[in-house]
Amino acid sequence: MHYDYQTVVVTYEDEGIGSEVEYTFEQLFMPARIPFSTVCISTQNDGPPISVPIVIHYGQEVPLFGQEHTIHIRDSTRFWRLYENQAPLPWICASRLGETPVVVPPDDGADLYVCRSGQLTSTNADIVASSFALLSRYEEIRPAHLDAFDRFPAEASAAKREGFLQRPVVNEYIDLLYSMLAPFVEIRPVDWEGAPFCLCLTHDIDEVKLFRNCRRVLSSIYRSFARRWNPTDPIGVAADCCGVLAGVRKDPHDDVEMLIGIEREYGISATYFFMAGETSKRYDGRYKISEQGQLLRAILDAGGEVGLHGSFDSYLRHEVLLGERRRLEDVLGAPVRGNRQHYLRWETPATWAAIEAAGFEYDSTLGYASTPGFRSGICYPYRPFDVTRRRQLDLWEIPLIAMDASLLGCQGCSPDEAANWMYCLVDAVRRHRGIAVLLWHSGVFYERENPGVLRAYRGLLERITALSPYSATLEDALMHWIGRLQPPIAGGA
């Protein structure tokens, strides 16, 4: 028997984690738009009303409230004790429910199960704590190791060590929860206007000129030779440089208009992240945003979006991010709602807090610089949670799943291998009707420096668009997601 949408009550035992439990169920129920309420049974002696047909109980014991159906998810008291003390997590991640890794194992180390007996469905797979740990990035609090750019490295993550970084496991937890609810509640699939998933193509604009100084010219000549050991390549770079300086050729890294044209061919709208500040002379300051007004307007005219590419040292400084956002808005002549940090620099949860304080609506930084995959374990937009202040942030995270530099650089992939890896991740997103956020930097398409990349990029777009995605800018995708979150009318369509 299916009930209407006013039927699900979540009960839990530990009143000290009420905010975290409510937050996590909100993220888990969000895709199917299932309204719910929470009750802490330690403060409610009578439990939920007897007329409530479905209760999800998160705790150690199964309460008997007289409801028709109970789903019991046994909690990990060990995890929550560690969390309440802000202690590091001893990631074991040896527990698997079928093929699905459960990152917070049962307290007793027992094998994982899901069983149904009469009116009770029960599991000892703590998908609530596991989802919370991944979405909040709790393992990144006070990390033992950082990389050369002060980032939490993929290699230190449980997902990388245990081999599930390329799987959106929180989506798998959502599927498990919905499978337990499905006999009693209609599960409404995520709808992208009839499309199977959403594609959000993005570009970080780190520079708009390759031949801007002698050091950069020499670097390009060296790279072109080192790629293929072909002596004609550095000669070609030098010839291109002379042509640009003579005003008869366009700088090869001035390629945004080319990207707009390619995306128009495939019916794709993209988001372009521009820098508008300098906090590091080494890594920032490669162009002046005040000189890019015409290019920014061309992006908007083509149906694209412009976001901020937060400067190198802005990731902990909300006042810097706010100043950069306002500077970009002044040139753009329109609001800037999204952000992505330069070099994907990040500190959990301080960077989220800084982005929120700077007034952004969303961020799309959260991916690993060295390895593609699902850093937060999810391919839906979600609300971040600040584990130090124990509150949900007024911000959306739209996770980045793959970046060109991760594959072509850190992983040493050929252009075709990089494109194929991205396609496989997109296919994983498609299976969960999620959002596939891909990053290709401007300037990476210069054939003499990166032979075959432009061809592979076009081939990737050809393969992805054959899957008939809903293509949107990050802002438009988020607006669609937020719009569909309006609670459905009980018994309605």
C-alpha positions in Angstrom: 0.0 0.0 0.0 1.3 3.4 -0.9 0.7 6.4 1.4 0.7 10.1 0.6 3.7 12.3 1.2 2.7 13.4 4.7 3.5 10.1 6.3 7.3 9.7 7.0 8.5 10.4 10.5 12.2 9.9 11.4 12.9 9.1 15.0 16.3 9.0 16.7 17.7 8.3 20.2 20.6 10.7 20.7 19.3 14.3 21.1 22.9 15.5 20.9 23.0 14.8 17.1 19.6 16.1 16.2 20.9 18.8 13.8 23.1 16.2 12.0 20.4 13.6 11.7 17.9 16.1 10.4 20.4 17.6 8.0 21.4 14.1 6.6 17.8 12.9 6.0 17.1 16.2 4.3 19.9 15.5 1.8 18.8 11.9 1.4 15.1 12.7 0.9 15.8 15.7 -1.3 16.0 13.9 -4.7 12.5 12.3 -4.3 11.1 15.4 -2.6 9.8 13.4 0.4 8.7 15.7 3.2 9.5 14.3 6.7 9.6 15.3 10.3 12.0 14.3 13.0 11.4 13.3 16.6 13.9 12.6 19.3 12.3 9.7 21.3 14.5 10.5 24.4 12.5 13.7 24.8 9.1 12.4 23.5 7.9 9.7 25.8 4.8 8.9 23.7 6.6 8.6 20.3 5.0 9.6 17.1 1.2 9.6 16.8 -0.3 6.2 16.4 -1.9 7.3 13.1 1.5 7.7 11.5 1.9 4.7 9.1 5.6 4.8 8.4 8.5 5.5 10.8 12.2 5.4 10.1 14.0 4.8 13.4 17.7 5.6 13.6 19.1 4.1 16.7 20.0 0.9 18.6 16.7 -0.5 19.5 13.3 -0.8 17.7 10.6 1.3 19.4 7.0 0.1 19.2 4.8 3.0 18.6 1.9 1.2 16.9 2.8 2.4 13.4 2.1 0.1 10.5 5.6 0.0 9.1 9.0 0.6 10.6 12.4 0.9 8.9 15.1 0.5 11.5 18.6 1.8 10.6 21.0 0.8 13.4 23.3 3.7 14.3 27.0 3.7 15.0 27.4 5.1 18.5 31.1 4.9 18.1 31.1 7.2 15.1 28.9 9.8 16.8 31.0 9.7 20.0 34.1 10.5 17.9 32.2 13.2 16.0 30.9 14.9 19.2 34.5 15.0 20.4 35.8 16.2 17.0 38.2 13.3 17.0 39.8 11.9 13.9 38.1 9.0 12.2 39.8 5.7 12.2 38.7 4.9 8.7 38.5 1.2 8.2 35.9 1.0 5.4 36.0 -2.8 5.3 32.3 -3.2 5.4 30.3 -3.8 2.3 26.6 -4.3 1.7 26.7 -6.4 -1.4 28.9 -4.3 -3.7 28.3 -1.0 -1.8 31.0 0.2 0.6 29.7 1.5 3.9 32.3 3.9 5.3 31.0 3.8 8.9 31.1 0.1 10.0 28.8 -1.4 12.6 30.1 -1.0 16.2 30.2 -4.8 16.6 32.0 -5.4 13.2 29.2 -7.7 12.1 28.5 -8.5 8.5 26.1 -6.0 6.9 22.5 -7.0 6.2 19.1 -5.7 5.2 16.1 -7.9 6.2 12.3 -7.6 6.2 10.1 -9.4 8.6 6.4 -8.5 8.7 6.0 -4.8 9.5 9.8 -4.3 10.1 12.6 -3.7 7.7 16.0 -3.5 9.4 19.6 -2.9 8.5 22.9 -2.5 10.4 24.4 -0.5 7.5 24.6 3.0 9.0 24.0 4.9 5.8 23.1 7.9 7.8 26.5 8.4 9.5 28.2 7.3 6.3 26.3 9.9 4.2 27.0 12.6 6.8 30.7 11.8 6.9 31.1 12.0 3.2 28.9 15.1 2.6 30.4 17.1 5.4 34.0 15.9 4.5 34.5 15.1 8.1 37.7 13.1 7.4 39.3 16.3 6.2 39.1 17.9 9.6 42.6 18.3 11.0 44.3 16.2 8.3 47.6 14.5 9.0 48.9 15.3 5.4 48.4 18.1 2.9 49.8 18.4 -0.6 52.2 21.1 -1.9 49.3 23.5 -2.3 47.9 22.9 1.2 45.1 20.7 -0.1 43.7 17.5 1.4 45.0 14.9 -1.1 42.9 12.3 -2.8 45.4 9.7 -1.7 44.6 10.4 2.0 40.9 9.8 1.5 39.0 6.6 2.4 37.4 6.6 -1.1 40.8 6.5 -2.9 42.3 4.0 -0.5 39.3 1.7 -0.7 38.8 2.0 -4.4 35.4 3.7 -4.6 36.3 7.3 -5.5 34.8 6.8 -9.0 31.5 5.8 -7.5 28.9 8.2 -6.1 28.3 6.0 -3.0 25.9 8.5 -1.3 23.7 8.1 -4.3 23.9 4.3 -3.7 22.8 4.9 -0.1 19.9 7.0 -1.3 18.9 4.1 -3.6 19.1 1.7 -0.7 16.9 3.9 1.5 14.4 4.4 -1.3 14.2 0.6 -1.9 13.2 0.1 1.7 10.6 2.9 1.4 9.3 1.9 -2.1 6.7 -0.6 -0.9 5.0 2.2 1.1 5.8 5.5 -0.5 5.9 6.5 -4.2 9.4 7.4 -5.1 9.5 10.2 -7.6 12.5 10.1 -9.9 14.7 13.1 -10.5 13.4 14.8 -13.6 15.6 16.9 -15.9 12.7 17.8 -18.3 12.6 14.3 -19.6 16.4 13.9 -20.0 18.3 11.1 -18.1 20.8 13.4 -16.4 22.2 17.0 -16.4 25.5 18.0 -18.0 27.3 21.1 -16.7 30.3 21.9 -18.7 32.7 24.5 -17.1 35.8 26.3 -18.0 38.3 28.0 -15.6 39.9 31.0 -17.3 43.4 31.1 -15.8 44.8 33.1 -18.6 43.8 34.7 -21.9 47.2 35.1 -23.5 50.0 32.6 -23.9 52.6 35.0 -25.4 52.4 37.6 -22.7 56.1 37.6 -21.7 59.4 36.0 -22.6 59.3 33.4 -19.8 55.9 32.1 -21.0 57.1 31.9 -24.6 60.2 29.9 -23.7 58.0 27.6 -21.5 55.7 27.0 -24.4 58.5 26.2 -26.7 60.0 23.7 -24.2 56.6 22.0 -23.6 55.9 21.7 -27.3 59.2 19.9 -27.9 59.0 17.7 -24.7 55.5 16.4 -25.7 56.6 14.7 -28.9 60.3 15.4 -29.3 59.5 16.8 -32.7 61.8 19.8 -33.6 59.2 21.3 -35.8 56.9 22.0 -32.9 59.0 24.6 -31.1 59.6 26.3 -34.5 55.9 26.4 -34.9 55.4 27.9 -31.5 58.0 30.6 -32.3 56.2 31.3 -35.6 52.9 31.6 -33.8 54.4 34.0 -31.3 55.8 36.2 -34.1 52.4 36.1 -35.7 50.6 37.2 -32.5 53.1 40.0 -31.8 52.7 41.2 -35.4 48.9 41.2 -35.0 48.2 38.7 -37.8 47.3 35.8 -35.5 45.1 35.3 -32.5 46.9 34.3 -29.3 46.3 30.5 -29.0 45.1 30.8 -25.4 42.6 33.4 -26.3 40.1 30.6 -27.1 36.9 31.4 -25.2 35.1 32.5 -28.4 36.2 29.2 -30.0 34.8 27.3 -27.1 31.5 29.2 -27.3 31.3 28.2 -31.0 32.0 24.5 -30.3 29.4 24.4 -27.5 26.8 26.1 -29.8 27.4 23.3 -32.3 26.5 20.7 -29.6 23.6 22.7 -28.0 25.6 23.1 -24.8 25.6 26.0 -22.4 28.7 26.4 -20.2 29.8 28.2 -17.1 33.1 30.2 -17.3 35.0 31.1 -14.1 37.0 34.3 -14.4 39.6 35.6 -12.0 39.1 39.1 -10.6 41.9 39.5 -8.0 45.5 38.8 -7.2 46.6 37.3 -3.9 49.7 35.6 -5.3 52.0 37.1 -7.9 53.1 33.6 -8.9 49.7 32.1 -9.5 47.4 35.0 -10.1 47.4 38.2 -12.1 47.6 36.7 -15.6 45.0 39.2 -17.0 43.0 42.2 -15.8 39.3 41.5 -15.5 38.6 45.2 -16.3 39.8 44.5 -19.8 37.5 41.5 -20.4 34.1 43.2 -20.5 33.5 42.4 -24.2 34.4 38.7 -23.7 32.2 38.4 -20.6 29.2 39.9 -22.5 29.8 37.5 -25.4 29.5 34.6 -23.0 26.2 36.0 -21.6 24.9 36.6 -25.1 25.6 33.0 -26.0 23.5 31.8 -23.1 26.5 31.0 -20.8 27.2 31.9 -17.2 30.1 33.8 -15.7 31.3 32.8 -12.2 34.2 33.8 -10.0 37.5 31.9 -10.0 38.6 32.8 -6.5 42.3 33.8 -6.4 45.0 31.5 -5.1 45.0 32.8 -1.5 41.3 33.7 -1.2 40.1 30.3 -0.1 40.1 31.3 3.6 39.3 35.0 3.3 35.7 35.9 2.8 36.5 39.6 2.5 38.8 38.9 -0.4 36.2 36.8 -2.1 33.6 39.4 -1.6 35.8 42.1 -3.2 36.6 39.9 -6.1 32.9 39.1 -6.7 32.0 42.7 -6.7 34.8 43.6 -9.0 33.7 40.9 -11.5 30.0 42.0 -11.2 31.0 45.6 -12.0 32.6 44.5 -15.3 29.9 42.0 -16.0 27.0 44.2 -15.2 25.1 41.3 -13.7 25.1 39.3 -10.5 27.7 36.6 -9.9 26.2 33.6 -8.1 28.9 30.9 -8.3 32.5 30.3 -7.3 35.3 27.9 -7.9 38.6 28.3 -6.2 41.9 28.6 -8.2 44.0 25.4 -8.0 41.0 23.9 -6.2 42.5 25.1 -3.0 40.3 24.1 -0.1 40.1 23.7 3.6 37.0 22.0 5.2 34.9 23.6 6.4 36.5 27.0 6.4 36.4 27.5 2.7 32.6 26.8 2.6 32.2 29.3 5.4 34.2 32.0 3.5 32.2 31.4 0.3 29.0 31.6 2.2 30.0 34.9 4.0 31.0 36.4 0.6 27.4 36.0 -0.5 27.6 33.3 -3.2 24.7 31.0 -3.9 26.8 28.0 -4.9 30.3 26.6 -5.1 31.7 24.1 -7.5 35.2 23.5 -6.3 34.8 20.2 -4.4 36.8 17.7 -6.5 40.3 16.5 -6.1 43.1 18.1 -8.1 45.0 14.9 -8.7 42.3 12.4 -9.3 38.8 12.6 -10.8 35.9 11.2 -8.9 33.2 11.9 -6.3 35.0 13.6 -3.4 31.7 14.0 -1.5 30.3 10.7 -2.7 27.3 12.4 -4.5 26.4 13.7 -7.9 23.5 15.9 -6.8 23.6 19.5 -5.5 23.6 19.5 -1.8 23.8 21.8 1.3 27.2 21.6 3.0 27.4 21.2 6.8 29.9 23.0 9.0 31.1 20.3 11.4 33.0 22.8 13.6 30.0 25.1 14.2 27.5 22.2 13.7 25.2 24.0 11.3 24.0 23.7 7.8 25.4 26.4 5.6 23.3 28.8 3.4 25.1 27.6 0.3 24.9 24.9 -2.3 27.7 22.7 -3.4 27.6 21.3 -6.9 30.4 18.8 -6.9 33.1 18.8 -9.6 33.7 15.2 -10.8 36.5 15.6 -13.4 39.1 18.1 -14.5 41.3 18.0 -17.5 44.5 18.8 -15.6 43.9 15.8 -13.3 43.9 13.4 -16.2 46.3 15.0 -18.7 48.8 16.0 -16.0 48.6 14.1 -12.7 47.4 10.8 -14.2 49.5 11.0 -17.3 46.6 10.2 -19.6 46.6 10.7 -23.3 43.8 13.0 -24.6 41.7 10.0 -25.7 42.3 8.2 -22.3 41.3 11.4 -20.5 38.1 11.8 -22.6 37.2 8.2 -22.0 37.7 8.4 -18.2 35.4 11.5 -18.2 32.8 9.7 -20.2 32.8 6.7 -17.8 32.2 9.1 -14.9 29.4 10.8 -16.8 27.8 7.4 -17.4 28.0 6.8 -13.6 26.1 10.1 -13.1 23.6 9.1 -15.8 22.7 6.0 -13.9 21.7 8.1 -10.9 20.1 10.9 -12.9 22.6 13.4 -11.4 24.6 16.3 -12.5 27.9 15.7 -14.3 30.2 18.7 -13.8 33.3 18.7 -16.0 36.1 21.2 -16.1 38.2 22.0 -19.2 40.6 25.0 -18.8 40.9 27.5 -21.5 44.3 27.3 -23.2 44.6 23.5 -23.0 43.5 23.2 -26.6 46.6 24.7 -28.2 47.7 21.9 -30.6 51.4 22.6 -30.4 51.4 22.3 -26.6 48.8 19.6 -26.2 48.4 17.7 -29.4 45.1 15.8 -29.8 43.3 17.5 -26.9 40.9 19.5 -29.1 40.0 16.5 -31.2 39.4 14.4 -28.0 37.3 17.2 -26.5 35.1 17.3 -29.5 34.8 13.5 -29.5 33.8 13.6 -25.8 31.1 16.1 -26.4 29.8 14.0 -29.3 29.6 10.9 -27.1 28.0 12.8 -24.2 25.4 14.6 -26.3 24.4 11.2 -27.8 23.1 10.4 -24.3 20.6 13.3 -24.6 21.5 15.1 -21.4 19.8 18.2 -20.0 22.6 20.7 -20.7 22.7 23.8 -18.5 25.0 26.3 -16.8 25.6 25.6 -13.2 23.3 28.4 -12.2 20.4 27.2 -14.4 20.9 23.6 -13.2 20.7 24.7 -9.6 17.6 26.8 -10.3 16.0 23.7 -11.9 17.0 21.6 -8.9 15.7 24.2 -6.4 12.5 24.6 -8.4 11.6 20.9 -8.3 12.1 20.8 -4.5 8.7 22.3 -3.9 6.8 19.6 -1.9 4.4 17.6 -4.1 0.7 17.9 -3.3 -0.5 14.9 -1.3 -1.9 12.4 -3.7 -1.0 14.6 -6.7 1.2 14.0 -9.6 
